[in-house]
Amino acid sequence: MTVLMCALVAGAVVGLALGGLGGGGSVLAVPALIYLLGFTPAAATTASLIIVTLTSVTALVGHTRDGNVAWRTGLLFAAAGIVPAVLAGAASNHLPQTALTCAFAVIAALAALRMLRPAPTGNTGTVHSARAGAAGAGLGAVTGFLGVGGGFLAVPALVGVLNLPMRRAVGTSLLVITVNSLAALGARAGTGTRLDWAVVAPFTATAVLGAWDGKRLSKKLKGPTLQRLFACVLLAVAALMLIDALV
């Protein structure tokens, strides 16, 4: 399979994950860029932020039309993560490549295990602002440090901490991903990381198209089934990345 074909296929999978689950795309984008397309971990995390930002905006438009975005809640949650995202993004440029790979593999594994657990149902109870701020700040740090949008962590937090129903949590997570990814990208601007745009551009294009398909697919398939399948794939990817980094 050629590099272009790999980029197109990987982009479609990332888009499907973001559009259907409201997150998880970047957790697959980084290993795809590293192992299929030959990017360094530093370049892969930067490219992933670009891909995920543009794809999330596309998916966000569709969820907004359906009324599935809690704008005020999402912006407050995202605001708490902007400074941590910028600081972590700047710090990531000074870490060894192996450390970045190991950290990413651990986060991906934890995300997969979280997805395999039954999802909270959400309710209309009281939102604890301190817990919401802490969750938003932590998510921002993960976004900046590892170059992931953080949707795989945002959805559980929006449901469990901010009491959003699952469907609105998925839509709102795309808003949080967009804000955090833009902040992390700002921190990486001017660092001299060179990207192969001949790969990044088609990857992004198919991810954007895949996001629309993922949104439609989420209405036809049972959410838990799709989530468990994605979690198993993610767990396998995390294991391979950790073995590769340590051996």
C-alpha positions in Angstrom: 0.0 0.0 0.0 1.4 3.4 -1.0 1.9 6.2 1.5 -1.0 8.2 0.0 -3.4 5.2 0.3 -2.3 4.7 3.9 -3.0 8.4 4.6 -6.4 8.2 3.0 -7.4 5.0 4.9 -6.1 6.2 8.3 -7.8 9.6 7.8 -11.1 7.9 7.1 -10.8 5.9 10.4 -9.9 8.9 12.4 -12.9 10.8 11.0 -15.3 8.0 11.7 -14.1 7.9 15.3 -14.5 11.6 15.9 -17.8 11.9 14.1 -19.3 8.8 15.7 -17.9 8.9 19.2 -17.0 12.5 19.8 -13.4 11.6 20.4 -10.8 8.9 20.0 -9.6 10.0 16.5 -6.4 11.6 17.6 -5.5 8.5 19.7 -5.4 6.6 16.4 -4.0 9.4 14.3 -0.7 9.6 16.2 0.3 5.9 15.9 -0.9 5.9 12.3 1.4 8.9 11.5 4.3 7.2 13.2 4.1 3.6 12.2 2.3 3.8 8.8 3.6 7.1 7.5 7.0 7.5 9.0 6.6 10.6 11.1 8.7 11.2 14.2 6.6 11.3 17.5 7.1 15.1 17.7 5.9 15.7 14.1 3.1 13.2 14.5 1.7 14.9 17.6 1.8 18.3 15.8 0.2 16.9 12.6 -2.4 15.1 14.7 -3.5 18.4 16.3 -4.0 20.0 12.9 -6.0 17.0 11.6 -8.1 16.7 14.7 -8.8 20.4 14.9 -10.2 20.6 11.3 -12.1 17.4 11.6 -13.6 18.3 15.0 -14.9 21.6 13.5 -16.6 19.7 10.7 -18.2 17.2 13.1 -19.2 20.1 15.5 -21.2 21.7 12.7 -23.3 18.6 12.3 -23.9 18.2 16.0 -24.8 21.8 16.4 -27.5 21.5 13.7 -29.0 18.6 15.8 -28.9 20.7 19.0 -26.3 18.4 20.7 -23.8 21.1 21.8 -24.0 22.7 25.3 -22.1 25.8 24.3 -21.8 27.6 27.6 -20.8 24.4 29.5 -18.4 23.4 26.8 -16.7 26.8 26.6 -16.3 26.9 30.4 -14.8 23.4 30.5 -12.5 24.2 27.6 -11.4 27.5 29.1 -10.0 25.7 32.1 -7.7 23.7 29.8 -6.3 26.5 27.6 -3.3 27.5 29.8 -2.4 23.9 30.7 -2.6 23.0 27.0 -0.2 25.8 26.1 2.3 25.0 28.8 2.3 21.3 28.2 2.6 21.9 24.4 5.7 23.9 24.9 7.2 21.4 27.4 6.6 18.4 25.1 9.2 19.8 22.6 12.0 19.2 25.2 11.2 15.6 26.0 12.8 12.5 24.5 10.9 10.8 21.7 10.8 7.5 23.7 9.2 9.3 26.7 6.5 10.8 24.4 5.7 7.4 22.9 5.5 5.6 26.3 3.3 8.4 27.7 1.0 8.2 24.7 0.7 4.4 24.9 -0.2 4.6 28.6 -2.9 7.3 28.0 -4.3 5.3 25.1 -4.5 2.1 27.2 -6.3 3.9 30.0 -8.7 5.5 27.5 -9.4 2.0 26.0 -10.1 0.5 29.4 -12.4 3.5 30.3 -14.3 2.9 27.1 -14.8 -0.8 28.0 -16.5 0.2 31.2 -20.3 0.9 31.2 -20.8 4.6 30.4 -22.6 6.8 33.0 -26.0 7.9 31.9 -25.8 11.5 32.8 -28.5 13.5 34.7 -29.6 17.0 35.5 -28.1 17.3 38.9 -25.7 20.0 40.3 -22.5 20.7 38.5 -19.5 21.0 40.8 -17.5 23.9 39.4 -14.2 22.9 41.1 -14.4 19.4 39.7 -15.3 20.7 36.3 -12.3 23.1 36.4 -9.9 20.4 37.5 -11.2 18.0 34.8 -10.9 20.7 32.1 -7.4 21.6 33.2 -6.2 18.0 33.2 -7.7 17.5 29.7 -5.9 20.6 28.4 -2.6 19.3 29.7 -3.1 15.9 28.0 -3.9 17.7 24.8 -0.9 19.9 24.8 1.5 17.2 26.0 0.5 14.3 23.7 -1.0 16.1 20.7 -4.4 14.5 21.2 -7.8 16.3 21.2 -8.8 14.5 24.4 -12.3 13.6 23.3 -11.9 10.1 24.7 -11.4 11.7 28.1 -13.8 14.6 27.6 -16.9 12.6 27.0 -16.8 10.6 30.3 -15.9 13.9 32.1 -18.8 15.8 30.6 -21.2 13.0 31.5 -19.8 12.1 34.9 -18.7 15.5 36.2 -21.0 18.0 34.3 -24.0 15.7 34.2 -24.7 16.0 30.4 -26.7 13.3 28.6 -24.5 11.1 26.5 -25.6 12.5 23.1 -25.0 16.1 24.2 -21.6 15.1 25.8 -20.5 13.7 22.4 -21.4 17.0 20.6 -20.0 19.2 23.3 -16.7 17.2 23.5 -16.0 18.3 19.9 -16.2 22.0 21.0 -13.7 21.2 23.8 -11.4 19.3 21.5 -11.3 22.2 19.0 -10.5 24.8 21.7 -7.8 22.7 23.4 -6.2 21.7 20.1 -6.0 25.3 18.9 -4.3 26.2 22.2 -1.8 23.4 21.9 -1.1 24.3 18.3 -0.4 27.8 19.3 2.2 26.6 21.8 4.0 24.6 19.1 4.1 27.4 16.5 7.6 28.4 15.7 9.2 25.3 17.1 10.7 24.3 13.7 8.8 21.1 13.5 8.5 20.2 9.7 5.5 18.4 8.4 5.0 16.5 5.2 2.0 18.3 3.8 1.7 15.9 0.9 0.6 13.4 3.6 -1.1 15.6 6.1 -3.4 17.2 3.6 -5.0 14.0 2.2 -5.1 12.6 5.7 -7.1 15.6 6.9 -9.4 15.6 3.8 -10.5 12.0 4.3 -10.8 12.6 8.1 -13.2 15.5 7.5 -15.3 13.3 5.1 -15.2 10.4 7.6 -16.5 12.6 10.3 -19.8 13.1 8.5 -20.1 9.4 7.8 -19.3 8.7 11.5 -22.1 10.9 12.6 -24.6 9.1 10.4 -23.2 5.7 11.4 -23.7 6.6 15.1 -27.4 6.8 14.5 -27.6 3.4 12.9 -25.3 1.3 15.2 -25.6 0.9 18.9 -23.2 3.2 20.7 -21.9 0.7 23.2 -21.1 -1.8 20.4 -19.2 0.8 18.4 -17.4 2.0 21.5 -16.3 -1.5 22.6 -14.9 -2.3 19.1 -13.0 0.9 19.0 -11.6 0.3 22.6 -10.3 -3.1 21.6 -8.4 -1.7 18.6 -7.1 1.1 20.7 -5.8 -1.3 23.4 -4.0 -3.3 20.8 -2.4 -0.1 19.4 -1.3 1.0 22.8 0.3 -2.4 23.5 2.3 -2.4 20.3 3.5 1.2 20.8 4.7 0.4 24.4 6.5 -2.7 23.2 8.1 -0.8 20.4 9.3 2.0 22.7 10.7 -0.3 25.4 12.3 -3.1 23.3 
